[in-house]
């Protein structure tokens, strides 16, 4: 938060607005701390001490908690935005309310509301931009154009993939005024709003344009080249994610897209433009994960809610009394059934997070059983090892060096983490080289302790030179 210049923060330019928002949040945090006598200067706000990816500590946990709180607030605000979209686009508060409830219990949305990452931010601003598009479609007022333009830039500044929300904006303009809607005078006001918002949300853009471009290209190459444990069969993987987290809801959303095409419903088609285009886009990359999927989820929830509402309308208009009388309890039951799966997954994940796992039990064991001064190597997502008590060196993966290297470097102990080696052991056929290297390390060195608490495995081995 002290330096927002992307030249000093490598590979973050494609999500720079996240840093701007968090920097703004830490201003009152610092002000309160200074009034309380805790801080004399911004340098007194501690930074995390990291040994490796996912292995660190911080002197003041409130620094992390504040960042996570900001993300949570954006996630909660998105529930409101989704409600407003349903009410505005379809003219029915019930659709907005149903979709908002679905979003509130979504495992993917709830999980990423805990992290200081750009995914919840881009999801919020994509939804906000679509709210503006709904206003353009419904009444064509200037405010809708300005909202869409500003929110679109905020989405792109949060994560570059958010720029795809331009598609429903253009569609709304065409629905409102025909092809002439693309050159309507309000469109130019939206472009100005987008430009101003981009400058505000992406500081130093003019002084570091090449850095921004390079960082965007870096992320593009990353998603195109692969990421261990998060690559391959993207289409099948995303479909499986949908089935395992909110299968009924996403099925209803797909059914509404089909209904909208058949009935030529402009509201449904406008709502479907972004998730369809976005899904095709992300499924074309080998790298896949749930956070990348997140921005399209609110749209599918709105589509699912619309399908239930339209189903109710169809049933109520039926000439058959049994259909009219039985429609309400059936649709209510379907809605409740659609919530059972995501709510149960969300609750199970919350319970898991409150369960002690091996990263903590192993940390305590290390402090009490390994001799002070020992030279220890840890890989990403391993337990934290106190560097004031031990000589610690962090690595991305411990397989980046062979057994002889660790012996030559006088390491006494190596600490392995399921968060790293587990991704290769889940798919050994896909990662035969990485799998064999881990097997070599485990076979070469003596196992000292293995922990599996909370379903998370940590392995500690010692080298021949260990005391």
N, C-alpha and C positions, 0 to 999 in steps of 0.2 A: 504494500500500500504506500510505501515511501517513494517509489519511482515507477511511474506508469509508462515510461518510454519503452516501446517494444524492442528497441535496440539493446536494452539492458535486460529484457525478459525474453529469452529466445523462444520462438515457436508458440507465442501466445497471442499474436496480433489478430488471429482469426476469432478470438473470443475476448477481446480487450475490454468490452463493456462490463464483464464480470468483475474485472479489477477496479474499474471506475466505481461501480456500485459499492463494492466492499470497502474501497478507500473512503468513500463518503460515509459509510457506516462507522468507520473507526474514528472519524473526527469527533463525534460526541463521546465515544468511548474514551478517547484520549483526554477530552476536555473534563469529563467527570473524574478521571484518574488524576489529572493535574490539580483540580480543586481539592481532591481528597489527600493530596500530598504524595500519591503513589508514583507519579511521573513528573520529571523535571523537563524532559524534552521528548520528542517523538522516538528517539533512539531507545528510550526506556521501555517502549512496548516490545516485548520479547518476540523473537522469531523462533520457529520450531527448530530443534536440533535434530537433524536427520542423519541416520547411519546408512540407510538404504531406502529404496522405495517402500513406503508403508511401515518403516521402522524409525520411530522418533519419539521425542517428548517435547514438552513446552512448559516453561516456568509458570505461566498463567493460562490454565485451561479455558478461561473466559474468552481468550482471543479466538480460539477455535469455535467455542460455543456461539459467539456473536456471528461469525461467518455462516455457521449452519443455521442460525435463527433467521438471517436474512434470506437464505434459500427457502426455508420453510414458509416465510411470509409470502414470497412470490408464488410458491406452490398453492398456498391457501387462497391467494388472490385470484389464481387461475380458475379455481372452482367457481368464483363469482362471475368471472368473465364468461365461462362456459354457460352459466345460467342466462346471462344477458344475451349471448348469441342465440340460444334456443328461443328465447322470448321474442327477440327482434326479427330473426330470419323467418320463423314460422308463425309469429304472432300468437304464440301459446306459451305461457309461463310453465305449463306442465312439462313440455319437452325440455326446456332449460333445467328444470328442477330434477328430472329423471337423470339427465346427462351429468349434472353436477354431483349427484349422489354416486354415480358410477365412477367418476373421476376421484372422488374423495376416498374410495376404498381400493382404488387401483394399486396393485402391488408395485408396478413399475413407477408410477407417479409418487407413491409414498416413499419408496426406497430412495429415490433420487432427490426427494425433498430434504434429506439429511446431509447431503454432501455439498461442499463448496466447489461445484463444477458448473459449467455453462449450460447444462442440459435443461434444467428446470427454467432457467432464464429464457432461453430461446423458445421453449414451449409456451411460456407465458406471453412473450411478445408476438409469436406467431398467432396465438389465439386472439390477442388484442388487435392485431392487424386484420384478422378475419372479421372481428366485430365491426371494424370500420367498413369493411367490404359489405357486410350485411346492411349497414346504414346506407351505403351508396345504392345498393340494390333496392332497398325499401323506399327511401325518400330523396336520395340524390343531393343531399345538402353538403355544403362545403366542409362542415365539421367532419363528416365521414371520410372525405378524401384526405384531410390533414391528419386525422387519426391513423388511417392506413399507411400513409407515407412515413410518418414519424415512427410508428411501431415496426414497419418493415425494416427500416434502418437499424432500429434497436435489436431486432431479431438477427439481422446479418452481422451486427457488431458483437452479438453474444455468441453466435456460431454461424459460420458462413453459409451452411446449408439452409438456414432460415430464410434465405433470399427467395426460395421457391414459393413463399406465400404471395409473391407477386402474381402468380397465376390466378388465384381466385379474385384478386383485386381487378385484374384486367377483364376477367369474366364478368364481374359485377358491373363494370363500366359498359361492357357490350350489352348485357341484359337491360341496363337502364336506358341507354341512348342509341343502341345499335353500334355499328362499326365507328360511327362518328364519336362514340363515347370515349374512344382512345385518344382523341385530340380535343376533348371537351376542356373548357377553360379551367375547370376545377382540377383536372389532371395535372396541369402545370403547377398549381398550388400544392398538390400532393408531392410533386417532384422537388419543389423548393423545401417543403417540410422534411422530406427524406434526406436531402442534402445537408440541411442544418442539423438534423438529428444525428447524422453520421459523423459530422465534424465534432459534435459535443460528446458523442459516445465512443469515439475512436481518437483520442488525443494523439498529437504528434504525427498525424497521418501525412501531412504535407512534408514534414522533415524526414520521414522514414517510409516513404511510399514503397521503396524497393524492399525494405524489410518486411512490410506487411504482405507484399506479393510473394516473397520468398517463403514466409511462414504458411500462407495459404497453400502454396504449391507443395510444401513439405507435408502438410496434413493430407493433401490429396494423394501424394505418393505413398504415404503411410497406409491409408485405407485401401489403396490399390495393390500394395505389395504384400500385405499380410501382417498379422500380429499373433504371436504364439498363444494358442488357447482360445482365440477369438477369430477364427478364420475358416473359410470353406463352407460350401453348401448354404450360402446366405439365404436363399429363398426358402428352403426347407427349414432352416434354423428359425427364421422369423415367424413362419407359420406355426412351428412348434411352440415358440414363445407365446404366441397369441392363444394357442389352444391350452397351454398349461397355466396361464395367468387369468385370462378372462374369456374363455372359449365361447360361452353362450353369447356374451355381449358382442364380441367381434363377429360372430356368426349373424347376429341380428343386424349389425352395421352393414355387412356385405349384402344381406337380403334387401336392405333399404336402398342400396346403390342399384341393385337389380330392379327394384320396384320403381325407382326414380327414372331409370332409363326407359322402362316399359311405358310409364305414364307421362314421360317427358316433364317431370317435375323440376322446374328451374331451381327451387330452393334446395332440393336434394342434390341435384347435379352441381350446383355452386359449392355446396358443402363437400362434395366428393372430389372436387378437382385437386385439392392439395394432398389428401392422403393417398390417392391413386398415384399421382405423379411422384410424390415423395417415396412411396413404397417401391416403385419401379427403380427410382434413383438409388436408394440404399441397398436394395437387393442385388444391384449390379456390381457392388464391391465385394471383394473376398472377406474383408474385415466386417464383423457383425457383433453387435452387443445390444443390450436392452436400452441403454441410454440413447443410442442413435435412433431407436424406434420411437422413443417417448413423444416427440412433437406431433406425431400423427394420431396418438391415442385419443386426445379430446375430440377430434373430428369423428372418430369411429364411435365414441360414446354418444355424441349428438345424433349420428345416423341411427344408432340402435334405439335411442329414445324416440326418434321420429318414426321408426318402424312400428314401435309399440303404439304410438299415438294414432298413426294412420290405420293400424290394425283395429284399434278401438272404433275409429270413425266408420270403417267398412262394416264392422259387425253391427254397430248401432243403426246403420242404414239398411241392413238386411231385412227382407220381407218376412223372414222366418223368425218367429218369436223365440224359439229355442236358442238361435244364434244371438239375438239381441240380449236375452236374459243371461246367457252363459258367458258372454264375452268378457265382462268385467272381471269376474273371479279368475278366469283363465289367464288373462293378460297380467293381472296383479300377481298371480302365482308365477308366471313366466319371468316377470321383473324380479321377484324375490329370489327365484332360482338362479337368475343371472348374477345376483350379488353374492350368493353363497360361496362360490369358488374364489373370486378375488378377495373377499373379506377373510376367508379362512387362510389364504396364502399370506395376506398382509399380517394377520395376527400371528401366524406361525413364525414369520420373519422377525416380528417385534419380540417374540419370546426368545428366539435364537440370539438376538442382540443383547438380551439381558442375561444370557447364560454364560458363565465363565468358560473360556476355552483355553486351549493349550498355550496360546501366546502369553497368557498371564501366569498359568501354573508353571510353565517352563521358565519364565522370567524369575519367579521366586525361587525355583529349584536351582537355577544357575547361580544366583546370589549366595545361596547357602551351601552349595556343594562343590563348585569349581573354585580352585585356588586363586586368590587375588593376584593380579599381575599377569595372569595367563593371556596368551595372544589368541584372540578368537576372531573367526571369519563368520559373518552372517550374510544371508541373502535376503532379497526383498520379501516383505511380509512376514519376517521372522520375529521372535520375541525381542524386545528391547534389552540391550546389554549395557550396563552402566559403564561409560568410558572413563569415569574417574576411578573405577575399581579394576578394570581390565584394559588391555590394549586391544581395541576393537577396530576392525576394518569391514566396511560394507561392500557388497557386490550385488550387481543386478541378478546374476545367477552364479552359483558356485561352480557350475560345470564350465564356466568360461576359462578355467584353468584345470590342468590335470593333477592327479594326486602328487606326483613328484614336485610340482611347483609349490604346493602348500607345505610340503616337508622342507623344501629348500628355503622357503620364506619363514621358517620356524613357527608356523601356526601350531597351536596346541589343540584347538578344538574348532570344529565346523558345525554350524547350526543351519539346518535345512528347514524350509517352510512349505507346507502344502500349497500355500498361495502361489508358489512358484513351481516346485517340482510336480505338484498335483496336476497341472494342466497338461504335462507331457505323459504322466502315468494314466490319465483318463483315455488318451488316444495314442498308445505306443506305436501303432501301425502308421500313424500320420507323422509322428516325430521319432523315428527309430534312432537317429543320431543322438538327440538330446536324452532319450530314454537310456541308451547304452552308456552314455557318459555319467549319468546319475548312478546307474548300476555299478559302474567301475569305482566311483567314489565310495559307495556304500560297501562294496566288497573289499576295497583296499584298506579302509579304516575301521577301527573297532567301534561298535555301537556302545554309547555310554548310557543313553536314556532315550525313550520314545514316549511321546505324550499324544493322546487322542481325545482329550477333554473337549466337550462341546462339538464333536465331529470335526475337529481341526487337528491335523497331524503336524507335529514338530519332531524332528530327529536331531540328536546331538551325537557326534562321533569325535573320537580323538585320534590324533596322529601318533606315530610311533615315538615321537619325542615328548609327548605329553607326560607330565608328572603323574 
